[in-house]
Amino acid sequence: MGDIPEPDEVVSQRLRDLDEAAWTALFDSHHAKIWRYVFARTGSRELADDMASQVFAEALESIHRFRYRGKPIVAWLYRIARNQLGKRLRAEKREVTNSTPEPSVEAMATALESIVIRDALASLTRDQADAVVLRFYSGYSTREIAAAMGKSESAVYSLQMRAIASLRRQLETAADS
């Protein structure tokens, strides 16, 4: 592969050919970013662990249906993650659990931080939240986010700016309370 990255069209063909090096590079490049996306949306490390791995498992299972159409491959991975996350969250809402384990102090602090982040993101539109999470938690470029979301780069930038303004207003209101 060398210093110059291969075009996504070439990489996608290598992935379809089940080239182990291509799959390893894809995993190494995007696993942590997908994990951060799921964690930012759910606040659960365990769920982020499970779902990030599931995204790549589903990608491997469905690579024969993938066709390169000029968008970065990360857009495909993000779409898988977003779909799986939606399914998982809908399923969890239907589940009723009767047992509540005794949380540790560390778990409570992490849960509180996760609740604050999740509540702040929940106040945004879905597109705003996704744009913020993909940029600031997952570290994707505006170009990659635009491709993943099916929007122009300027639309993604606008979503991010409106989201940041909304979050700033929320923090100011909370500080005044």
C-alpha positions as CSV (number, residue, x, y, z in Angstrom):
1,M,0.0,0.0,0.0
2,G,2.9,2.5,0.5
3,D,2.7,6.1,1.5
4,I,0.1,7.2,-1.0
5,P,-3.3,6.0,-0.1
6,E,-5.1,3.9,-2.6
7,P,-8.3,5.3,-4.2
8,D,-11.5,4.1,-2.5
9,E,-12.5,2.4,-5.8
10,V,-9.4,0.2,-5.6
11,V,-9.8,-0.4,-1.9
12,S,-13.4,-1.4,-2.4
13,Q,-12.4,-4.0,-5.0
14,R,-9.8,-5.4,-2.7
15,L,-12.4,-5.6,0.1
16,R,-14.8,-7.5,-2.3
17,D,-11.9,-9.8,-3.1
18,L,-11.6,-10.5,0.7
19,D,-8.0,-9.1,0.7
20,E,-7.0,-9.5,4.3
21,A,-4.6,-6.6,4.2
22,A,-7.4,-4.3,2.9
23,W,-9.8,-5.4,5.7
24,T,-7.1,-4.9,8.3
25,A,-6.4,-1.4,7.0
26,L,-10.1,-0.6,7.0
27,F,-10.5,-1.9,10.5
28,D,-7.4,-0.1,11.8
29,S,-8.5,3.2,10.1
30,H,-12.1,3.3,11.3
31,H,-12.8,1.1,14.2
32,A,-12.0,3.7,16.9
33,K,-14.0,6.3,15.1
34,I,-17.0,4.1,14.8
35,W,-16.6,3.1,18.5
36,R,-16.5,6.8,19.5
37,Y,-19.6,7.5,17.3
38,V,-21.6,4.8,19.1
39,F,-20.3,5.7,22.5
40,A,-21.2,9.4,22.0
41,R,-24.8,8.4,21.0
42,T,-25.3,5.8,23.7
43,G,-22.9,6.6,26.6
44,S,-22.2,2.9,26.9
45,R,-18.7,1.5,26.6
46,E,-20.0,-2.1,26.4
47,L,-22.5,-1.2,23.6
48,A,-19.9,0.7,21.7
49,D,-17.5,-2.3,22.0
50,D,-20.2,-4.6,20.7
51,M,-21.6,-2.4,18.0
52,A,-18.2,-1.3,16.6
53,S,-17.3,-4.9,16.1
54,Q,-20.7,-5.7,14.6
55,V,-20.3,-2.9,12.0
56,F,-17.2,-4.6,10.6
57,A,-18.8,-8.1,10.8
58,E,-21.8,-6.8,8.9
59,A,-19.5,-5.1,6.4
60,L,-17.7,-8.3,5.8
61,E,-21.0,-10.2,5.4
62,S,-22.4,-7.7,3.0
63,I,-19.3,-6.6,1.0
64,H,-20.5,-8.6,-2.0
65,R,-23.5,-6.2,-2.3
66,F,-21.3,-3.1,-1.9
67,R,-20.7,-1.1,-5.1
68,Y,-18.3,1.9,-5.1
69,R,-20.3,5.0,-6.2
70,G,-17.8,7.8,-5.6
71,K,-18.4,8.2,-1.9
72,P,-15.8,7.3,0.7
73,I,-16.0,3.8,2.1
74,V,-16.4,5.3,5.5
75,A,-19.9,6.5,4.4
76,W,-20.9,2.9,4.0
77,L,-19.5,2.0,7.5
78,Y,-21.3,4.9,9.1
79,R,-24.6,4.0,7.4
80,I,-24.2,0.4,8.8
81,A,-23.4,1.8,12.3
82,R,-26.4,4.3,12.2
83,N,-28.8,1.5,11.1
84,Q,-27.6,-0.9,13.7
85,L,-27.7,1.8,16.4
86,G,-31.3,2.6,15.5
87,K,-32.3,-1.1,15.6
88,R,-30.5,-1.6,18.9
89,L,-32.0,1.4,20.6
90,R,-35.5,0.5,19.5
91,A,-35.0,-3.0,20.8
92,E,-33.8,-1.8,24.1
93,K,-36.8,0.5,24.5
94,R,-39.0,-2.6,24.2
95,E,-37.0,-4.6,26.8
96,V,-38.1,-4.4,30.4
97,T,-35.4,-5.1,33.0
98,N,-36.3,-5.6,36.6
99,S,-32.8,-5.9,38.1
100,T,-30.7,-2.9,38.8
101,P,-27.1,-3.7,39.8
102,E,-25.4,-1.6,42.5
103,P,-23.2,0.9,40.6
104,S,-19.7,1.7,41.6
105,V,-18.6,5.3,42.1
106,E,-16.6,5.2,38.9
107,A,-19.6,3.7,37.0
108,M,-21.8,6.4,38.4
109,A,-19.4,9.2,37.3
110,T,-19.2,7.7,33.8
111,A,-22.9,7.3,33.7
112,L,-23.5,10.9,34.7
113,E,-21.1,12.2,32.1
114,S,-22.8,10.0,29.5
115,I,-26.2,11.2,30.5
116,V,-25.1,14.9,30.2
117,I,-23.6,14.2,26.7
118,R,-26.6,12.1,25.6
119,D,-29.1,14.8,26.9
120,A,-27.2,17.5,25.1
121,L,-27.1,15.5,21.9
122,A,-30.8,14.6,22.2
123,S,-31.7,18.2,22.2
124,L,-30.3,18.6,18.7
125,T,-31.8,17.4,15.5
126,R,-30.6,13.9,14.5
127,D,-28.5,15.4,11.6
128,Q,-27.0,18.0,13.9
129,A,-26.1,15.3,16.5
130,D,-24.6,13.0,13.9
131,A,-22.6,15.8,12.4
132,V,-21.2,16.8,15.8
133,V,-20.5,13.2,16.9
134,L,-18.8,12.3,13.6
135,R,-16.6,15.3,13.6
136,F,-15.7,15.9,17.3
137,Y,-15.9,12.3,18.7
138,S,-15.1,10.2,15.7
139,G,-12.7,12.6,14.1
140,Y,-14.0,12.3,10.5
141,S,-13.3,15.2,8.0
142,T,-16.1,17.4,6.8
143,R,-15.8,15.7,3.4
144,E,-16.2,12.2,4.9
145,I,-19.2,13.3,7.0
146,A,-20.8,14.9,4.0
147,A,-20.5,11.7,2.0
148,A,-21.7,9.6,4.9
149,M,-24.8,11.8,5.5
150,G,-25.5,12.4,1.8
151,K,-25.1,16.2,2.2
152,S,-22.8,18.9,0.8
153,E,-19.8,19.9,2.8
154,S,-21.3,23.4,3.4
155,A,-24.5,21.8,4.7
156,V,-22.5,19.7,7.2
157,Y,-20.5,22.8,8.3
158,S,-23.8,24.6,8.8
159,L,-25.3,21.7,10.8
160,Q,-22.2,21.7,13.0
161,M,-22.3,25.5,13.6
162,R,-26.0,25.4,14.4
163,A,-25.5,22.5,16.8
164,I,-22.6,24.2,18.6
165,A,-24.7,27.4,18.9
166,S,-27.6,25.3,20.4
167,L,-25.3,23.5,22.8
168,R,-23.7,26.8,23.9
169,R,-27.2,28.3,24.6
170,Q,-28.1,25.2,26.6
171,L,-24.9,25.5,28.7
172,E,-25.5,29.2,29.3
173,T,-29.1,28.5,30.4
174,A,-28.0,25.7,32.7
175,A,-25.3,27.9,34.2
176,D,-27.9,30.6,34.9
177,S,-30.2,28.2,36.6
